[in-house]
Amino acid sequence: MQPGEEEHMISQINLSDIINRLLKESNISTNPAVGQFIAAFIFFALSLIVGWIIYHVFEHYFSAWAKKTKTSVDDEIIRNVKKPVYFFVVLLGFYYGIDQLSILDVYQVIIGQIFVVAEVFLVAFIITRVINVLISWYAEKTVKQRRREVNNKIVSIFKKFLHAIVYLLAFVFVLHTFKIDLSGIVIGLGVGGIAIAFALQNVLGDAFSAFSIYFDRPFEVGDLVVVGDFTGTVTKIGMKSTRIQLLQGEEFVLSNSEIISSGIRNFKKMAKRRVEFIVRIHQNTPLEKLKKIPELIEKTIRTCSQVEFDMVHFHDIGSFSYNFEVVYYIKTGDYHTYLDTHEKVNYALKEVFEKEGIEFGFQGSSGTVVST
């Protein structure tokens, strides 16, 4: 007995034969095919009615429930799956309706296989629509949280990648349902997959690195980053490469896999920036003025906006100057704000020292600045 034949016999006994028996008991002499067509029509009609009821429940009850929740993802899932679910129910009704017609018995196996394929791929289609909703919801959530635009190209390719996996699994399930030996196919796919992976290992590596950059977010467009010896602003994140506008003005293109494998310093992620520098004082400065310098520096830095003072110490006596180590924090990671703020600090220190008659020492007016 072929798969579906037992189901076929049961459905006919339960409906077609019952209808013909009722007609016979009512003294209505008809061809047995009449009962079969009536049974088929009943299944068709029932599938439409049940499908409409399910669609109505999705439309008026599930949708109303979803609107009461805080998130919109459930609303979108219901909106995207209600029609495919309706068609799935109708498809089942049509299958059982056709199953009543004995004139199609010679094609029963083929018809059964066609409906199995249609049902499996309809379920796969529903799954892909849910995937689309979830990925779009995640992208919108990312935009709201980070206030940054997402890379729509990467999102689209990731959707298609997941769709391909779902349909491939659906295809394998259909083959398994038809009792087709999958060992040769699996071996072929494995060998072919390995060959393709070796041929496209660089491209695939960059593509997966792009997904890693998108989901892990080590940097985004507009961030100031340091990669190796290069510093610049990220202008574009593609599937294969990332483009950085260097401080010197030229564009620097790096493969995504190279960026992921190397260390990245992202200054945009900084909540605050540590600034360390040396103030060099002339060696002719008397002791009483030297003792006043830490207090002067602290008061001066504290008057500047967006600054958090940390420490100042008489660090060492150099060959040509007395050296004071100063550390403070700027309450932002923005590079331009850092430059503007430190410039204001230098001007303020210069103004205070001139009023106090304190001269800077040699090796630069304000020493070397180290920002971390």
C-alpha positions as CSV (number, residue, x, y, z in Angstrom):
1,M,0.0,0.0,0.0
2,Q,1.4,3.4,-1.1
3,P,1.6,6.2,1.4
4,G,-1.7,8.0,1.5
5,E,-3.7,5.0,0.3
6,E,-4.9,4.1,3.9
7,E,-5.8,7.7,4.5
8,H,-7.6,7.7,1.2
9,M,-9.7,4.6,2.1
10,I,-10.6,6.0,5.6
11,S,-11.8,9.4,4.2
12,Q,-13.9,7.6,1.5
13,I,-15.5,5.3,4.1
14,N,-16.2,8.2,6.4
15,L,-17.8,10.5,3.9
16,S,-18.3,9.2,0.3
17,D,-19.7,5.9,1.2
18,I,-21.8,7.4,3.9
19,I,-23.3,9.9,1.5
20,N,-24.0,7.2,-1.1
21,R,-25.6,5.0,1.6
22,L,-27.9,7.9,2.7
23,L,-28.9,8.5,-0.9
24,K,-29.7,4.8,-1.3
25,E,-31.7,4.7,1.9
26,S,-33.7,7.7,0.6
27,N,-34.5,5.7,-2.6
28,I,-32.4,8.0,-4.7
29,S,-30.7,5.9,-7.4
30,T,-27.5,7.6,-8.4
31,N,-24.0,6.8,-9.6
32,P,-21.5,6.3,-6.8
33,A,-19.5,9.2,-8.3
34,V,-22.3,11.6,-7.2
35,G,-21.6,10.9,-3.6
36,Q,-17.9,11.3,-4.2
37,F,-18.4,14.7,-5.8
38,I,-20.7,15.8,-3.0
39,A,-18.1,14.7,-0.5
40,A,-15.4,16.6,-2.4
41,F,-17.6,19.7,-2.4
42,I,-18.2,19.4,1.3
43,F,-14.5,19.2,2.0
44,F,-13.9,22.2,-0.3
45,A,-16.6,24.2,1.4
46,L,-15.5,23.2,4.9
47,S,-11.9,24.2,4.1
48,L,-13.0,27.7,3.0
49,I,-15.2,28.1,6.0
50,V,-12.6,26.9,8.5
51,G,-9.9,29.0,6.7
52,W,-12.2,32.0,7.0
53,I,-12.8,31.4,10.7
54,I,-9.1,31.1,11.4
55,Y,-8.4,34.2,9.4
56,H,-11.2,36.0,11.3
57,V,-9.7,34.9,14.6
58,F,-6.2,36.2,13.5
59,E,-7.7,39.4,12.3
60,H,-10.0,40.3,15.2
61,Y,-8.8,38.5,18.2
62,F,-5.0,37.8,17.9
63,S,-4.4,41.2,16.4
64,A,-6.4,42.9,19.2
65,W,-4.4,41.0,21.8
66,A,-1.1,41.9,20.1
67,K,-2.0,45.6,20.1
68,K,-2.1,45.5,23.9
69,T,1.5,44.4,24.2
70,K,4.4,46.8,24.5
71,T,6.2,45.6,21.4
72,S,5.0,45.7,17.8
73,V,6.8,42.5,16.7
74,D,3.8,40.3,17.5
75,D,1.5,42.5,15.5
76,E,3.8,42.2,12.5
77,I,4.1,38.4,12.9
78,I,0.3,38.0,13.0
79,R,-0.2,40.3,10.0
80,N,2.4,38.4,7.9
81,V,1.2,34.8,8.7
82,K,-2.6,35.1,8.8
83,K,-3.0,34.8,5.0
84,P,-0.5,31.9,4.5
85,V,-2.2,30.0,7.4
86,Y,-5.5,30.5,5.6
87,F,-4.1,29.1,2.4
88,F,-2.6,26.2,4.3
89,V,-6.1,25.2,5.7
90,V,-7.7,25.6,2.2
91,L,-4.9,23.5,0.7
92,L,-5.7,20.7,3.2
93,G,-9.4,20.9,2.3
94,F,-8.7,20.7,-1.4
95,Y,-6.4,17.7,-0.8
96,Y,-9.1,15.8,1.1
97,G,-11.7,16.9,-1.4
98,I,-9.8,15.5,-4.3
99,D,-9.0,12.4,-2.3
100,Q,-12.8,11.6,-2.4
101,L,-12.8,11.2,-6.2
102,S,-12.1,7.6,-7.2
103,I,-11.6,8.6,-10.9
104,L,-8.3,10.1,-9.7
105,D,-7.1,7.0,-7.9
106,V,-4.5,6.2,-10.6
107,Y,-3.0,9.6,-9.9
108,Q,-3.3,9.4,-6.1
109,V,0.4,9.0,-5.4
110,I,1.4,11.9,-7.7
111,I,-1.4,14.1,-6.3
112,G,-0.3,13.2,-2.7
113,Q,3.3,14.1,-3.5
114,I,2.3,17.4,-5.1
115,F,0.3,18.4,-2.0
116,V,3.1,17.3,0.4
117,V,5.5,19.5,-1.5
118,A,3.0,22.4,-1.5
119,E,2.3,22.1,2.2
120,V,6.0,21.8,3.2
121,F,7.1,24.8,1.2
122,L,4.0,26.8,2.4
123,V,5.2,26.2,5.9
124,A,8.7,27.2,4.9
125,F,7.3,30.4,3.4
126,I,5.5,31.1,6.7
127,I,8.8,30.6,8.6
128,T,10.7,33.0,6.2
129,R,8.0,35.7,6.8
130,V,8.5,35.3,10.6
131,I,12.3,35.6,10.1
132,N,11.8,38.8,8.1
133,V,9.7,40.3,10.8
134,L,12.2,39.4,13.6
135,I,15.2,40.7,11.7
136,S,13.4,44.0,10.7
137,W,12.3,44.4,14.4
138,Y,15.9,43.9,15.5
139,A,17.2,46.4,13.0
140,E,14.6,49.0,14.1
141,K,15.4,48.4,17.7
142,T,19.1,48.9,17.0
143,V,18.3,52.2,15.3
144,K,16.3,53.4,18.3
145,Q,18.9,52.3,20.9
146,R,22.0,53.5,19.1
147,R,20.5,56.3,17.0
148,R,22.4,55.0,14.0
149,E,21.2,53.8,10.6
150,V,21.6,50.1,9.8
151,N,23.3,48.7,6.7
152,N,20.2,47.6,4.7
153,K,22.3,45.6,2.3
154,I,23.7,43.4,5.1
155,V,20.3,43.0,6.5
156,S,18.9,42.0,3.1
157,I,21.7,39.5,2.5
158,F,21.3,38.0,6.0
159,K,17.6,37.5,5.3
160,K,18.2,35.7,2.0
161,F,20.9,33.6,3.7
162,L,18.4,32.4,6.3
163,H,15.7,31.9,3.7
164,A,18.0,29.7,1.7
165,I,18.7,27.5,4.8
166,V,14.9,27.2,5.5
167,Y,14.1,26.2,1.9
168,L,17.0,23.8,1.8
169,L,15.8,22.1,5.0
170,A,12.3,22.0,3.4
171,F,13.7,20.3,0.3
172,V,15.6,17.7,2.3
173,F,12.4,17.0,4.4
174,V,10.4,16.4,1.2
175,L,13.0,14.0,-0.1
176,H,13.0,12.2,3.3
177,T,9.1,12.0,3.1
178,F,9.4,10.4,-0.3
179,K,11.8,7.9,1.1
180,I,14.6,8.9,-1.2
181,D,18.1,7.8,-0.1
182,L,19.8,11.0,1.0
183,S,23.3,9.6,1.6
184,G,24.5,10.3,-2.0
185,I,23.0,13.8,-1.9
186,V,24.5,14.6,1.5
187,I,27.9,13.4,0.4
188,G,27.6,15.4,-2.8
189,L,26.5,18.5,-0.9
190,G,29.4,18.0,1.6
191,V,32.0,17.6,-1.2
192,G,30.6,20.5,-3.2
193,G,30.3,22.7,-0.1
194,I,34.0,22.0,0.8
195,A,35.1,22.8,-2.7
196,I,33.0,26.0,-2.8
197,A,34.3,27.0,0.6
198,F,37.9,26.6,-0.4
199,A,37.4,28.5,-3.7
200,L,35.5,31.3,-1.9
201,Q,37.2,31.2,1.5
202,N,38.3,34.9,1.3
203,V,34.9,36.1,0.1
204,L,33.0,34.0,2.6
205,G,35.4,35.1,5.4
206,D,34.8,38.8,4.6
207,A,31.0,38.1,4.4
208,F,30.8,36.4,7.8
209,S,33.0,39.2,9.2
210,A,30.5,41.7,7.9
211,F,27.8,39.9,9.8
212,S,30.0,39.9,12.9
213,I,30.5,43.6,12.5
214,Y,26.8,44.2,12.1
215,F,25.7,42.2,15.1
216,D,28.6,42.7,17.5
217,R,29.0,46.4,16.6
218,P,32.7,46.9,17.4
219,F,32.3,50.1,15.3
220,E,29.7,51.9,13.2
221,V,29.7,54.4,10.4
222,G,30.9,57.8,11.8
223,D,33.1,56.3,14.5
224,L,36.7,57.4,14.9
225,V,38.9,54.3,14.9
226,V,42.5,53.3,15.0
227,V,43.5,50.2,13.0
228,G,47.2,49.4,13.2
229,D,49.0,52.6,12.4
230,F,46.0,54.3,10.7
231,T,43.5,56.6,12.3
232,G,40.3,57.8,10.6
233,T,36.5,57.9,10.5
234,V,34.5,54.9,9.2
235,T,32.5,56.0,6.1
236,K,31.1,52.7,4.8
237,I,30.7,49.1,6.0
238,G,30.2,46.7,3.0
239,M,29.9,43.0,2.6
240,K,33.6,42.6,1.6
241,S,35.4,45.7,2.9
242,T,35.2,48.7,5.2
243,R,36.2,52.2,4.1
244,I,37.9,54.6,6.5
245,Q,38.5,58.3,5.8
246,L,42.0,58.9,7.3
247,L,42.9,62.1,9.2
248,Q,45.3,63.0,6.3
249,G,42.3,63.0,3.9
250,E,42.8,59.8,1.9
251,E,40.4,56.8,1.9
252,F,41.7,53.6,3.4
253,V,40.0,50.3,2.3
254,L,40.4,47.2,4.5
255,S,38.8,43.8,4.1
256,N,36.4,42.9,6.9
257,S,38.2,39.8,7.9
258,E,41.4,41.8,8.3
259,I,39.7,44.3,10.5
260,I,38.1,41.6,12.7
261,S,41.4,39.7,13.1
262,S,43.4,42.9,14.0
263,G,43.0,45.1,17.1
264,I,40.6,48.0,16.8
265,R,40.6,51.1,18.9
266,N,37.2,52.9,18.8
267,F,37.4,56.3,20.3
268,K,33.7,56.9,19.7
269,K,32.9,54.3,22.3
270,M,34.7,56.2,25.0
271,A,32.5,57.6,27.8
272,K,35.3,59.9,28.8
273,R,38.9,60.5,27.6
274,R,42.0,60.5,29.9
275,V,44.5,63.2,29.2
276,E,48.0,63.1,30.7
277,F,50.6,65.7,30.0
278,I,53.8,67.3,31.5
279,V,54.0,71.0,32.5
280,R,57.7,72.1,32.4
281,I,58.6,75.0,34.6
282,H,61.8,77.1,34.3
283,Q,64.6,76.1,36.7
284,N,64.9,79.7,38.0
285,T,61.5,79.5,39.6
286,P,61.8,79.8,43.4
287,L,60.6,77.1,45.8
288,E,57.6,79.1,47.1
289,K,56.2,79.5,43.6
290,L,56.9,75.8,42.8
291,K,54.8,74.8,45.8
292,K,51.9,76.9,44.5
293,I,51.9,75.4,41.0
294,P,49.9,72.1,41.8
295,E,47.1,74.2,43.4
296,L,47.1,76.7,40.5
297,I,46.9,73.9,37.9
298,E,44.1,72.2,39.8
299,K,42.0,75.3,40.1
300,T,42.6,76.3,36.5
301,I,41.6,72.9,35.1
302,R,38.4,72.7,37.3
303,T,37.2,76.0,35.8
304,C,37.1,74.5,32.4
305,S,33.8,72.9,31.2
306,Q,33.4,69.1,30.5
307,V,36.5,68.4,32.5
308,E,37.0,66.1,35.5
309,F,40.3,66.9,37.4
310,D,42.3,63.8,38.5
311,M,45.8,64.7,39.9
312,V,48.9,66.9,39.6
313,H,52.3,66.1,41.1
314,F,55.9,67.5,41.0
315,H,57.1,64.5,39.0
316,D,60.9,65.1,38.5
317,I,63.7,67.5,38.0
318,G,64.8,67.5,34.4
319,S,67.9,68.8,32.8
320,F,66.4,72.2,31.9
321,S,63.1,72.3,33.8
322,Y,61.0,71.2,36.8
323,N,58.4,68.8,35.5
324,F,54.8,68.5,36.8
325,E,52.7,65.6,35.7
326,V,49.0,66.5,35.2
327,V,46.0,64.1,34.6
328,Y,42.4,65.0,33.9
329,Y,39.4,63.5,32.1
330,I,37.2,65.0,29.4
331,K,33.6,63.9,29.8
332,T,33.2,62.8,26.1
333,G,35.0,60.6,23.7
334,D,34.7,63.0,20.7
335,Y,38.2,63.7,19.3
336,H,37.4,67.3,18.2
337,T,36.0,68.2,21.6
338,Y,39.1,66.8,23.2
339,L,41.3,69.0,21.1
340,D,39.2,72.1,21.8
341,T,39.1,71.4,25.5
342,H,42.8,70.8,25.9
343,E,43.5,74.0,23.9
344,K,41.4,75.9,26.5
345,V,43.3,74.3,29.3
346,N,46.6,75.3,27.8
347,Y,45.4,78.9,27.3
348,A,44.1,79.1,30.9
349,L,47.4,77.7,32.3
350,K,49.4,80.2,30.3
351,E,47.2,83.1,31.5
352,V,47.5,82.1,35.2
353,F,51.2,81.5,35.1
354,E,51.8,84.9,33.5
355,K,49.8,86.6,36.3
356,E,51.9,84.7,38.9
357,G,55.2,85.4,37.1
358,I,55.9,81.8,36.5
359,E,57.9,80.9,33.3
360,F,57.7,77.7,31.4
361,G,60.8,75.7,30.9
362,F,62.5,74.4,27.8
363,Q,61.5,71.4,25.6
364,G,58.1,72.9,24.7
365,S,55.7,75.2,26.3
366,S,53.5,72.6,27.8
367,G,55.3,69.4,27.3
368,T,54.0,66.2,25.7
369,V,50.3,65.3,25.9
370,V,49.3,61.7,26.2
371,S,45.6,60.9,25.7
372,T,44.1,57.5,26.5
